[in-house]
């Protein structure tokens, strides 16, 4: 399955309300090769997408986490952007 096909499928899904997630996976992907990146958020317990962010910045991810304070663990790659976002988005 190609990347654009996968994105079309995700965008066409009726994503449920974000449940009381405790473990969230996050990874970046490209909307348009070399031009525009986004981030996909996955419920690591059900392995289902819960949201797609319009970019892959720390600030956008932190804002999303602030709206979902029940997240306890974030699974991410070794890149620093999501680590920074997770730190910024922690409840105060």
C-alpha positions in Angstrom: 0.0 0.0 0.0 1.4 3.4 -0.9 1.8 6.3 1.4 -0.8 8.5 -0.3 -3.3 5.6 -0.2 -2.7 5.1 3.5 -3.3 8.8 4.1 -6.5 8.7 2.1 -7.7 5.8 4.2 -6.9 7.4 7.5 -8.5 10.7 6.5 -11.7 8.9 5.4 -12.0 7.1 8.7 -14.4 8.4 11.3 -11.9 8.7 14.1 -13.5 8.2 17.5 -13.3 10.6 20.4 -9.8 10.3 21.9 -10.4 7.7 24.7 -8.6 7.8 28.0 -5.3 6.8 26.5 -2.4 6.0 28.7 0.1 5.1 26.1 0.4 7.1 22.9 2.6 6.5 19.9 3.7 9.4 17.7 5.6 9.4 14.4 6.1 11.8 11.6 5.2 11.3 7.9 5.2 13.3 4.8 2.0 14.7 3.2 4.0 15.8 0.2 7.5 14.5 -0.5 10.1 17.0 0.8 7.5 19.7 1.3 5.1 19.2 4.2 5.3 16.9 7.2 2.7 15.8 9.7 2.5 13.5 12.7 0.2 10.5 13.3 -0.9 9.6 16.9 -1.6 6.0 17.7 -3.3 4.4 20.7 -0.6 1.8 21.5 -3.1 -0.4 23.3 -5.4 -0.9 20.4 -2.9 0.1 17.6 -5.5 2.4 16.1 -4.9 6.0 14.9 -6.4 8.6 17.2 -5.4 11.8 15.4 -3.3 13.3 12.6 -1.4 16.5 13.3 -0.9 19.0 10.5 2.8 19.3 11.1 5.6 17.7 13.2 6.6 20.5 15.5 7.2 20.3 19.2 4.6 23.1 19.8 1.8 21.4 17.9 2.4 18.1 19.7 2.7 19.9 23.1 -0.6 21.6 22.5 -2.3 18.3 21.7 -0.9 16.7 24.8 -2.2 19.6 27.0 -5.7 18.9 25.7 -5.3 15.2 26.7 -3.6 15.2 30.1 -4.4 11.5 30.7 -1.5 10.4 28.5 1.1 8.8 30.7 3.6 7.4 28.3 4.7 8.6 24.8 6.4 6.2 22.4 8.5 8.0 19.9 11.6 7.7 17.7 14.9 9.1 18.8 14.3 12.5 17.2 14.2 15.4 19.6 11.1 17.2 18.4 8.6 14.8 20.0 10.6 14.5 23.2 10.6 18.3 23.5 6.8 18.4 22.7 6.1 15.7 25.3 8.1 17.6 27.9 6.3 20.9 27.1 2.9 19.2 27.0 3.1 17.6 30.5 0.4 18.7 32.9 1.7 21.4 35.3 
